Amino acid sequence: MSDTDSSLVSVVGECRGADLDKRTYLPGLVLRAKCPKCGDWMERDMADDYLSYPVVGERSAYAMCCDCDHEINFGVIVHLTLEVVP
């Protein structure tokens, strides 16, 4: 597994809510990355796909390139925010 150049990765959209669980779906977000091995672009629609056992503060998204079977590390980190509301 190799890390993907962060300039080749994008997060598109805005999360519309999520529950941190062993399978964490993030509806509204799409992860896109260019495979560093073959150059093909891939997407993970996080409404249909999920983060497996995400840990706050650690890299959480990986995928296999459909063209060359290279494992891609999207290099995204889950952050958790706690906010006081009136």
C-alpha positions, -999 to +999 in steps of 0.1 A: +000+000+000+013+035-008+000+069+002-016+089-026-003+124-033-028+146-016-029+169-047-046+139-065-073+135-038-105+155-033-135+153-011-166+166-028-199+176-011-209+181+025-217+154+050-254+153+059-249+134+092-233+102+103-230+077+131-195+065+140-198+028+140-179-002+125-194+009+092-196+046+090-216+060+060-211+097+052-240+107+029-233+137+008-195+130+005-177+116-025-139+107-023-120+110-056-084+100-062-061+094-091-042+060-089-005+067-086+003+034-104-019+035-136-033+071-135-070+060-135-095+081-115-117+064-089-145+075-067-161+063-034-196+076-028-197+076+009-236+073+009-232+038-006-197+029+006-184+033+041-154+038+064-146+005+082-140+010+119-129+046+116-107+060+144-107+097+151-074+112+141-062+083+120-062+077+082-095+060+074-102+056+037-087+030+014-098+016-020-086-008-047-081+006-082-104-012-106-079-011-134-046-023-117-057-036-082-033-011-065-045-002-030-051+036-026-048+054+007-071+085+003-053+102+032-084+114+049-087+117+086-120+117+106-123+146+131-148+148+159-162+182+171-181+187+203-201+220+203-221+236+231-255+248+218-279+272+235 
